[in-house]
Amino acid sequence: MLVPVLLSGGVGSRLWPVSREGRPKQFLPMSGALSMLQSTCQRVDAAAPSPPIVVCNEEHRFLVAEQLREIGVSPQALVLEPEGRNTAPAIALAAFQALSGNSDSVLLVLPADHHMSDVDAFVAALAPARAAAAEGRLVTFGVVPSRAETGYGYIKCGDEMSCGARELAEFVEKPDEATALVYVDSGDYVWNSGMFLFRADRYLEALRASNPAIYAACEKAMASATTDMDFLRPDPESFKACPSDSIDYAVMEHTEYGAVVPLECGWSDIGAWSALWDVGTPDNRGNVLVGDVLAHATQNSYLRSESRLVATTGVDNIVVVETADAVLVASRDQVQGVKEIVSALKAAKRSEATVHQRVYRPWGSYESLVESEGFQVKRIIVQPGHKLSLQKHFHRAEHWIVVRGTAEVTRGDEVFTLSEDQSTYIPLGTVHRLVNPGQIPLELIEVQSGSYLGEDDIVRLEDVYGRQQS
């Protein structure tokens, strides 16, 4: 049985300011109408129409669940990593889960944040990969290089096998440009895509042989895993003892049973803004334009607007990315430096490094519109049928004004309904809750006033989403 495994734990810091820790690139529509996670799910459905196992972190669990629901995907399991430990442990968790349902499980492991334009070519590559896996091989998909790329690791391919795959000869780190040219000219090297196919039991055997500490920690964590709503939670203490390592270093570089299937499918890991230019559709001046953009005397550039007009004139080979609270301007061939910008923002403890102006929650979202000393104005959207926690605040009072939909309000001992253009006041310290009982999103304006307006001034008394007090 072929079981898709989607790894959804990345941060995508090189795609700041659009991708941030609170909502990374896999949950965003970076190169189409669907998010990258949703696009990966649809790609997988064409290749292996069975429920996927999705491995993600605690913070993103509701994002994953909601995005899968939007496209009608019911996962086999949503496995929550207590802490990030890289790909080798994440795949081990998925392997143990798959074997608990079927001892013959074959895993198709895919990052949730990659782009692929030719799905048919990808599906065709599964045939030799499955044949090699049936022989006990651990198969990786290597992308046939289209250029001398220095931003990817490479794999050297060995002799061709009877099943159509090739022997895995060697993993090679990211080369300099001259070395990359030699690799491409030789025809024996492919890009390391981070995509794999193998039997779950064979992967765990190889992991136990080459890195027994990871194997033991993951086995123990899954043996004591608990179920919470739709989520599978490996035991936190056991998993935190797990070493952090990639599948390449922990397993593939040690095994004698590695194999490579070369793949030509319009693949990109969308690792930087220049990659969005590569996979985009340029205009007659070589510009890729996304959103409300006006480009005059501009060429070979990637221009993206998220919330307002972006206009350029007299520029060449640049990247401009605008969001509600930040603007990035970079040379297209220097975009790898964005990661350093994010590090500097984190060092300065700036919120722009980690969260967007619009913050998503299991029940909907909120967006800060105005913030000043002693007061803050937010736009709150509650999805139909959802509710916020029953809560109170020690340092702030709130005014709610409904601008769309219907609100059911709990305020102390009262429960009442508000319609559009109606409002209410929540005094400091009063227990309250907001519910959307209607069929359309509830939208309201919240005015907070008080001595402290931080999100950690929330005492949750009851919460349907199982969140801790914050």
Secondary structure, 3 states (H helix, E strand, C coil): CEEEEEEECCCCHHHCCCCECCECHHHCCCCCCCCHHHHHHHHHHHHCCCCCEEEEEHHHHHHHHHHHHHCCCCCCEEEEECCCCCHHHHHHHHHHHHHHHCCCCEEEEEECCCEECCHHHHHHHHHHHHHHHHCCCEEEEEECCCCCCCCCCEEEEEEECCCCCEEEEEEECCCCHHHHHHHHHHCCEEEEEEEEEEEHHHHHHHHHHHCHHHHHHHHHHHHCCEEECCEEECCHHHHHCCCCCCHHHHHHCCCCCEEEEEECCCEECCCCHHHHHHHCCCCCCCCEEECCEEEEEEECCEEEECCCCEEEEEEECEEEEECCCCEEEEEHHHHHHHHHHHHHHHHCCCHHHCCCCEEEECCEEEEEEEEECCEEEEEEEECCCCECCEEECCCEEEEEEEEECCEEEEECCEEEEECCCCEEEECCCCCEEEECCCCCCEEEEEEEEECCCCCCCCEEEECCCCCCCC
